[in-house]
Amino acid sequence: MAKDFPRSNQIGQQIKKEIAGILQFEVQHPTLRNVTVTDIELSKDLRHAKIYFISKEDKFELLKALQRSMSFIRQSLAKKMTTRGIPNLEFIYDAGIDHNDRITELLNAALKK
């Protein structure tokens, strides 16, 4: 049976917490302060991290702002983490929340009929 990787899970949760704090308190871009980090997928070798996020703002504008702020986010993360290296970050809009909202709207509309 394959062993779960608790170290990568712990580091992933730490990265998620730190990035959420960086976006909320340290980044100067005002739209990035409304971003909520929902999940993180960290590769087993700890070199790549997919960070899933949601926000009420336009997702394309957010992705552009995140790309412009990427070096600052990585530098801030490196100062806060005690690991040897910082993974390459990839921000992905979490569409699951939007799908859940749409399903709820459809169910409510069907119940009203």
N, C-alpha and C positions, 0 to 999 in steps of 0.2 A: 504494500500500500504506500502511495506517495506521501511523503511528509509535507505538512503545511509549512509555510515559511513565516514563522512568527516575527522574525527580525524585520523582514520587508513590510509586514503589516504594521509593526510598531513605528518604523521609520515613515511609512506612508501616512499614518495618522498624524505624526508630528509635522510632516510637511504640509498636510492639509490645514492643520491648526495655524502654523506659521504664515502660510500664504494668505489665509483668511484675515489674519491680523495685519499683514502688510497691506493688503488691498483696502482694508477698512481705515487704517490709521496712518499709513506712511506714504502711500501713493498720492501724488498731487492732482491727478486727473479726477474731477468731481464725479463723473459717471461710474468710475471704477469703485467708488465707495459703496455703491448700491449692489455690488456683486455678492452673491452667496455661493460659496464653494460647497457643492453637494457630495462629491465623491472624488476619489483619486485611485488610479490604477498604477501601481509601481511595478516595473519589470523585476524579474527575479535577480538580475544582476545589478539592480538599483541605478541603472544608467538612464532610464527613460520613465517619465511620469506623465500620465494623462490626467489633467485636472478638469473635472466636470463642474460647470457653474450654471447658475440661473440669475436672471435679473429682469426687471420690468422694462429696462431700456432696450433699444434696438440692438439685436444680437450681432449684426454686422459691424456696427460702430464700436461695440464693446470688443469684438475680436481685434479690430484695428488698434484700439487703444491698448489692449493687452499686449499686442505685438510690439507697439512702440515702447511700452514700459517693461518689456521682458528683461532687459539687462539690469535695470534697477531692481526688479523683483528677485532675480537670481543672486545679485550681490547682497541684498538684504537677507535672503534666505541663507546664503553662505555664512553670514555673520552670526546667525542664530543657531545653525545646526553644528553638531560636533562630528559629523561624518566626514570621511576623507574627501569625498567629491559630492557635487550637487548634480542631480539628474537633469537631463534636458527636459524642459517643460513644454507641454503641448496643452493649450487650453481648448476645451470642447464644450460647446453649448449643450446643456442637458435638456433634450427635447422631451424627456419622459414626463416632466411636470406639465408641460403644455398638453401632451396627449391625455393625461389624467384630467386636466381641467376641461378639455373638449368632451371627453366621455361623460363627465359629470353634467355638463350643459345638455348633452343629448339625452341623458337619462331623465333629467329634470323636465325637459321639454316633452318627453314621451309620457311622463307621469301626469302632466297637466292636461293632456288630451283625453 
